[in-house]
Amino acid sequence: MKTPRAILPASLRTARWWWVATAASALAFAGGFFLNAISRPANEAPGFWGAGIALLGLGLVIGYFTFQLWRSMLAGRISLTWCGIIVGIPLMTRGVRVGIFGALLLIGVALLWSPGTIKYFAPQAKEARAKRRTQRQLEKNRNAG
């Protein structure tokens, strides 16, 4: 007998689209950097290439984790949280231009940890904790015996 799926909270629905837009904007900015690198003199291009590659990587990573989130997987939520914090906080300290993108990442993290989303992912989190506890207990027994 299958258990009925929980109703998707509005905060999670918003978070999904928020992270899709974030991935798309990172990829669009990467394209802009690549186009800028092509039109610049050779001595100015490496910085644009580097920034484009970094944003391309960020966009692909966020896109992959957003796909996991779209499939209602706890791993997508956790990975996007870490990605948002690790990238968002340093960007906030780099000035207004990139600080805005950092703030957008952190707003996405806040959406992932709203009360409705926490409640939605609670069964998966409980199951994951139980699995880790069992593995630790097995490892403890193996080392003791």
N, C-alpha and C positions, 0 to 999 in steps of 0.2 A: 504494500500500500504506500503510495507516494504521499509525502506531506505537502500541503499547499504552500506555494511560494508566498513570502511576505509581500505586502503592498510596498511598492517603491516610494520612499519618502520624497517630497519635493526637493529637499536639500540635496539628495543624491542625484536626482534628475538634473538639477541645476549644475552640480559639480561635474557630472559627465560632460555636459555641453561646455562648461567653463574650461575643462582640460582639453577638449577637442579644439576649442578656439586658441588656447595657449600653444598647443602643438602646431597648429596651422600658422600662427603668427611667428613662432620661432623658425619654421621652415621658410616663411615668406621673407623674414629678415635675412636668413641665410642666403636666399636667392639674390636679395639686394646687395649683400656683401660680395657675392660672386660676380655679379654684373659690374659692381664698382671696381673690383680687382682687375677685370678685363679692360676697363676704360682708363685705368691709371698707368702712369709710367712704371717701369719694372722695379724701381727702387721703393715705390710706395705700395706695391701690390701685396707683398707677403703678409702684412698685417690684416688686410682685408680677406685674404685667403684663410688665414688662421681663424679670424672671427667667424667667417662663413662656415668653416668646418666644425667649429665648436657649436654654433647654433644648429647646424644640420644634425649633429649628434644629439644635442639636447632635444630637438624636435622629434627625432626618431625614438628616443628613449621615452619621452613623455607620451608619444603616440602609442607605443607598445603597452605601457602601463595603463593608459586610458582604455585600450582595448580590453585589458584584464578587468578593469573597473566596470566596463560596459557589460561584461559577462558576469558581473556581481561576485567577483573573486576578491577575497580579503587581501591577497597579495598585491593586487593593483592599488588598493587604498593605501596600504603600508608603503609601497614603493613610491607612489606619488607624494606621499607625506614626506618621506626622506628626501626625495628629489627637490621638492618645493622648499624645504628648509635649507638644504645644503646649497642650493643655487640662489634662493630668494634672499636670505639674510645678507650674504656678501654683496649682492647687487644693491641692496638698500643703502649700503655704505659708500657707494661709488658715485653718488650725485643723482640729480633729478632725472636725467635722461634714462639711465638704466635702472634707477631706483623705482621707477614706475613699473617696469617689467617685474622687478623683484616683489613689489607690493601685490601685483596681480597673482604671482605664484603663491604668495602667502595667503591671499584671499581664497585661492583654490584649496589650500591646506585647511583653512578654517571651515570651508564647506564640507570637507571630508570628515571633520570631527564635530559636526553639529549634532545635537541630541537625536534627531531622527535617524541620521546615518549610523550613529553608534548603536542605536537600538536594532537597526536593520542587520548590522554585521555581528551582533552579539553571539548568535548561535555558532557562527564560524569561528569566532575568537575563542569561545569556550571549548570547542572541539580541538582547535589547534593547541590550546594550553594543556588539555588532557593528553593529547598525543605526545607533547614534549615531556610531560610529567612521567608518562609510561616509559619513554626512552631513557630518561635520567635514572629511573628506578631499575630498569634492566641493566644499564651500564654500572650502576652502583652494586647490584647483585653479582654481576660478572667479575668486577674487580675485587669484591669481598670473598668470593668463593673460588 
